[in-house]
Amino acid sequence: PELLSNVTLGFHIHDSYTDSRTTFRATLDLLSKSHQFLPNYKCGSNGKLIGVIGGLSADTSLCLEEVLGLYKVPQVRIMDEHHDIYENRILNSFFLFPPGTLQLQGIVQLLLHFMWKWIGLVSIDDQSGEYFLEVLQPILSQQGICSAFIKRIPKTHPICSVEEILGKISNHISFFQNSRANVVVVYGESVTLFWLADLLWWNDIGMSMLASEQKFNLSSGKVWISTAQIDFVFNNFQKDFNIQMFHGTLSFTIHSKKVLAFEEFLQKVKPSLANGNSFINIFWEHAFSCSFSNSTTIDDCTGEEMLKNLPTPFFEMSMTGHSYSIYNAVYAMAHALAMMYSSNCRSKAVPRPQDIEPWQLHSFLQKISFNNSVGEEVTLNEHGEVMDGFDLINLITFSNGSYTKVKVGRLNSKALLEKEFVVTDERIQWHGDFIQVPPTSLCNDACQPGFHKVRKEAEPFCCYDCLQCEEEKISYLMGRSVPFLNGENVCLPKIIHFLSFKEPLGITLASFTISLSLTASFVLGVFIRYQHTPIIKANNQSLSYSLLVSLILSFLCAFFFFDRPIQITCLLRQTSFGIIFSVAISCILAKTIMVILAFLATQPHSKISKWMGRKLPIFIVLSCSLVQAGILATWLGFAPPFPDVDMHTLEEEIVLECNEGSTKMFYCVLGYMGFLSVISFFVAFLAKNLPDSFNEAKFITFSMLVFCSVWLSFVPTYMSTKGKYMVIVEIFSILASSTGLLSCIFFPKCYVILLRPDLNRREINLFNLFAIL
């Protein structure tokens, strides 16, 4: 009443029976309005045809267009995504369906989202199905997706003998059963779904006639992806069908919203309310398996049966996407008619309903735009297409034969939103036969790193063998969806891996090494320059010089760890490191022992004074160093280090390294160095409070604490790293421990010599130097 006052819209419903001849006949009947078939004659006076709402099938819409186009009668199509193949024959058509290629893009994006590369294709055997395959397959190939099989479904079931039916079923099922494809894309109409359901029903019932070893299991481990043309509604003959084979199906549906009061309206529908020649009685009898004609074979229909009690596959109480399109199509017609009346009212030439010609609605349908009862805007673009998208729903089935649809994604037109495809993985329920979720669908398992793809002869490019790469090469295929290309060699040379002077980390460490060695040389120069001052003479000059030279060499020996390993550098790395640090720690031990002996020698009647002199420090340094030299000589004699190539530690790189020859000997060198450090620490700790002028035992204690901490942390760190990072850890430990010795022992003395010469007097006790600093 709000749109068309004093105008009544009626309707006729015709069934195409998926047959072109019947569709043509029904269209001519609509135009002639005669009880007799008189084409091109308008014999009736009741009502006037102003437009037609097409069916779910593209072929049905095309047959309608063949006839309606002659009379310029507008057709609103609700389900025809491939209308671009009829561009020269759609002058009278308007589409309450998203743009033609959008659903194809959504299918491809869904496959890519879950990395499904090996799929089956099932299509209805007609012109639209052929076009679907023709357009989709090149897109799939471009994205590295292959079709494991393509099956075309006939629109009708030919009447055959049982043997013929079983033979065809065996042939059809083998496509599903013998393929590794876990994903099957189904395009067509509801008849396609009927065919799959019948196929499974015959598999369960008919195959019992065959030997048990010939049976197949169609439903095991399949993800069905259906297009929006398919609705999950079955007929009366399929009431015993187990819908759980479709559990986990992902289906694109026309975007819809819940229409207010629609479910309440359905609850009131009764056969007794039908006016005139209605099909409600026939529907009622099929839906509830009853009869209004007092049949003796089935129960009588009471007319009080409730639609809400029907299982979901046979009747849905909510408005489906198809029904939502029809709903919008009816209102599009009504709004266009209302716009025409409104336009004529302004020109004061209001036509009578019987004087309206269908072609007059074309211009108004082209610019139609309105809000439906749920508040959604319905607008057609310049191509006569509705600017909307699709919902992605997940079919969840139950043991009682019903199901529910859960929205798990959205496919939008790019003209509406930037993010075209959205899917919520965690809301999806998969078929129970899948062990891994989301399931995989690949012709082959992915090649592991270190293997490369080799194409199989006479197989699609998604199928390949995995052959191991050569020892010097590596591949990076694992976890990637890399399509196989002819002649593609995915085994790439491994990266040569060593610590170079040219890389940033190498430059940084080399800079620190040079800086620290120059600092130690500067300290040595200061000690030589001020060698006659008390602070230097008090703590054994020769040992200080030996220690400083050892520290300079320890900094410089880090250079043996840089660059590509060669025989000489591998031999010098650990030997120079071991002997230099042993000399340095021996010097520290000798200095500490000399402090203790000097204190004891001052005691009355002490016999220690005879040990005081230059020979004892030299003996301590030489004896301790010779033990380390013996260990190193044994190492070099039996299992010397050598340049090596490690191809297995790092999968993607070849590591150039110095093989230690004997790991045990390497840890013996470290262990002996640690033993000397611990002895030096304890001796210095015992001597740190002795009242001697310029007593440096406290500084030695702190230096050995730093030294031991560095090398204790070195061992687990070194063992847990790989490649050039093992070398970096050792270089860092050498620099850090040497810097600890240099700074803790010599920096305080340099401070006094250079900045506080007033403290460089014999009467100043270095015991309190920390407090002075």
Secondary structure as GFF3:
##gff-version 3
##sequence-region A 1 773
A	DSSP	alpha_helix	20	32	.	.	.	ID=ss1
A	DSSP	beta_strand	52	53	.	.	.	ID=ss2
A	DSSP	alpha_helix	58	71	.	.	.	ID=ss3
A	DSSP	beta_strand	75	77	.	.	.	ID=ss4
A	DSSP	three_ten_helix	83	89	.	.	.	ID=ss5
A	DSSP	beta_strand	93	95	.	.	.	ID=ss6
A	DSSP	alpha_helix	102	113	.	.	.	ID=ss7
A	DSSP	beta_strand	118	124	.	.	.	ID=ss8
A	DSSP	alpha_helix	127	142	.	.	.	ID=ss9
A	DSSP	beta_strand	146	153	.	.	.	ID=ss10
A	DSSP	alpha_helix	162	177	.	.	.	ID=ss11
A	DSSP	beta_strand	183	187	.	.	.	ID=ss12
A	DSSP	alpha_helix	190	205	.	.	.	ID=ss13
A	DSSP	three_ten_helix	206	209	.	.	.	ID=ss14
A	DSSP	three_ten_helix	212	214	.	.	.	ID=ss15
A	DSSP	beta_strand	223	226	.	.	.	ID=ss16
A	DSSP	three_ten_helix	236	238	.	.	.	ID=ss17
A	DSSP	three_ten_helix	243	246	.	.	.	ID=ss18
A	DSSP	beta_strand	250	254	.	.	.	ID=ss19
A	DSSP	alpha_helix	262	268	.	.	.	ID=ss20
A	DSSP	three_ten_helix	271	273	.	.	.	ID=ss21
A	DSSP	alpha_helix	280	288	.	.	.	ID=ss22
A	DSSP	beta_strand	290	291	.	.	.	ID=ss23
A	DSSP	beta_strand	299	300	.	.	.	ID=ss24
A	DSSP	three_ten_helix	307	309	.	.	.	ID=ss25
A	DSSP	alpha_helix	321	346	.	.	.	ID=ss26
A	DSSP	three_ten_helix	353	355	.	.	.	ID=ss27
A	DSSP	three_ten_helix	358	361	.	.	.	ID=ss28
A	DSSP	alpha_helix	362	366	.	.	.	ID=ss29
A	DSSP	beta_strand	369	371	.	.	.	ID=ss30
A	DSSP	beta_strand	377	379	.	.	.	ID=ss31
A	DSSP	beta_strand	390	397	.	.	.	ID=ss32
A	DSSP	beta_strand	403	411	.	.	.	ID=ss33
A	DSSP	beta_strand	421	423	.	.	.	ID=ss34
A	DSSP	three_ten_helix	425	427	.	.	.	ID=ss35
A	DSSP	beta_strand	451	455	.	.	.	ID=ss36
A	DSSP	beta_strand	464	468	.	.	.	ID=ss37
A	DSSP	beta_strand	473	474	.	.	.	ID=ss38
A	DSSP	beta_strand	492	493	.	.	.	ID=ss39
A	DSSP	beta_strand	495	497	.	.	.	ID=ss40
A	DSSP	alpha_helix	504	529	.	.	.	ID=ss41
A	DSSP	alpha_helix	534	537	.	.	.	ID=ss42
A	DSSP	alpha_helix	541	556	.	.	.	ID=ss43
A	DSSP	three_ten_helix	557	561	.	.	.	ID=ss44
A	DSSP	alpha_helix	567	601	.	.	.	ID=ss45
A	DSSP	three_ten_helix	608	611	.	.	.	ID=ss46
A	DSSP	alpha_helix	615	638	.	.	.	ID=ss47
A	DSSP	beta_strand	642	646	.	.	.	ID=ss48
A	DSSP	beta_strand	653	659	.	.	.	ID=ss49
A	DSSP	alpha_helix	663	687	.	.	.	ID=ss50
A	DSSP	alpha_helix	697	720	.	.	.	ID=ss51
A	DSSP	alpha_helix	724	754	.	.	.	ID=ss52
A	DSSP	three_ten_helix	757	759	.	.	.	ID=ss53
A	DSSP	three_ten_helix	766	768	.	.	.	ID=ss54
A	DSSP	alpha_helix	769	772	.	.	.	ID=ss55
###
